[in-house]
């Protein structure tokens, strides 16, 4: 029983963290909190990540690392820089 409870909490934490990444990336605002749009974007994004070259993946990874460090990614960061 205890092992199952620990695994369930671990999975819940993981799902909450993933949800936080979605919010942090500005996807929720851009999609106007439309869950169908957000869900529809994921297969497109997965396809892009599969087809992109390693350099593009590295660039995205660096942007993500900066986002974790600075607390801002996506449109939030671009608005601050004036992009």
Secondary structure, DSSP 8 states (H G I E B T S, - for coil): -HHHHHHHHHHHHHHHHHHHHHHHTTHHHHTTT-HHHHHHHHHHHHHHHHHS-HHHHHHHHHHHHHHHHHS--HHHHHHHHT-
